[in-house]
Amino acid sequence: MGHKAKVTLIDERGLRHDGRRFDELRPISMQIGVLANASGSALVEYGRTKVLAAVYGPREPSQKFMVLPDRAILRVRYHMAPFSTSERKNPAPSRREIELSKVIREALEDIVLSSEYPRTVIDIFIEVLQADGGTRVAGVTAASLALADAGVPMKGLVAGVAVGKVGGVLLLDVDEIEDSMGEADMPVAGAPDLGLVTLFQLNGVLSEEEVERGFSMAWKAIEKIVAMEKEVLRKKFEAAGEEV
Amino acid sequence: MVKTIHGTIVVPGERLDSRVEGKHPYTLEVGGAKIATVVGLLSRRDDKHVFINIKGVYVPEVGHVVIGLIESIGVTSWHVDINAPYQAILSAQDFLGRPFNPAVDDLARYLRPGDYIKARVTLFDKTRNPVLSVQGEGLGRIVNGLVVDISPSKIARVIGKRRSMANMIEEKTGCTLFPAVNGRVHIECPNRELEMIAVMALKVIEAEAHTVGLTERVARFIEERVGRGV
């Protein structure tokens, strides 16, 4: 039988178990257009968390009862693949996945110009391929990129990041180990170009001052992540125009 | 060989100068500022600054001539995919040009799922699905050739200024091209090899629509392949 190694979450130099500072993001990578059949798609990685988003639509749904006469509906499905976690995850939607599907939909609804496509649905599938903390916020980021790749008009790009409190210290972009051993987890998402916060949750206990400090750290990171999204979108089209 | 971008790539949420002209909903006024809502190109055209969307969704307008794909057969009409958020309707009466009796006539005799048609949008607003008509010259079932799907926002580049790009492709391949506004191009070629070259040329245009010197590059692309084979 093996023994779990004791993990030091923050060492004497203030560095985290993976060598990051308290306000440092994990390495983030983004790719768009990864699924040829989808209207738009994106693969986003926050460290070892890997999330795939696919957008289909706007299109008419097969069940007409659900449509609204004046705008499109966003139908979001957040799902963790059975192989995304160390223990096999049951493929059936859990209560957590149903909640996060709703939360992510609400994070994107006010940003998408849904009134342009009444009586239709925009399907957004978010599949977590590998989970290591921050899956819902990585999912929001991936969905935003996939919507842009699909040509769905949006008021701005959206990104998200989670701030955790571990050993009394606020840490940016917590991973699975930090989240599991921490005292609180605060996922935040928004559109910095519009100054809009579209996702804000808290799991655990934080003081008012900690919420303000944590939010400020998260918002700075969200601005950086949205800048990365813009760069990925620009690079895709500038590549066709490079000097040969 | 140098390729350069036509202008600046703009992404959703980025601010544009108030004088920039752009099609709704690809530009939008938010809080007194004009923003881009999709990925596009900021370009200069005839002393005007314009925003041209690279990405977008095709929305039909009355008068558009589209290439539709028959998806299913109803009682008195066909349901047609026109690459839009809404499925279109082609009535049997319009196709046949006479009253239609479902008890006697079988719609599958005339058009089946998988058939392509050229049709005009005669009715559409956002409260009802588009209605098509094939009454008109050149409209009706597509019998020969191939239909290629490309992004609707790239069709203008396939046509080119005063049809320069489409005419060039036709001249160099011997094919005839019909680019429809909904992102489908009907091509008819003398042989299969030229057909493949024309399809590849369309895909090059789709990938590089926002670059300068594209017509010359596509011309060279075609010449190299027509000479030596695909």
Interface residues (C-beta under 8 A of the other chain):
Chain A: G57 P58 R59 E60 P69 A72 L113 E116 Y117 P118 R119 T120 A148 D149 A150 G151 V152 P153 M154 K155 G156 L157 A191 D193 L194 V226 E229 K230 L233 R234 F237 E238 A240 G241 E242 E243 V244
Chain B: M1 V2 K3 T4 I5 H6 I9 V11 P12 G13 E14 P25 Y26 L28 V30 G31 I35 T37 V38 V39 L41 N53 I54 K55 G56 V57 V59 P85 Y86 Q87 K126 T127 S151 S153 A207 E208 H210 T211
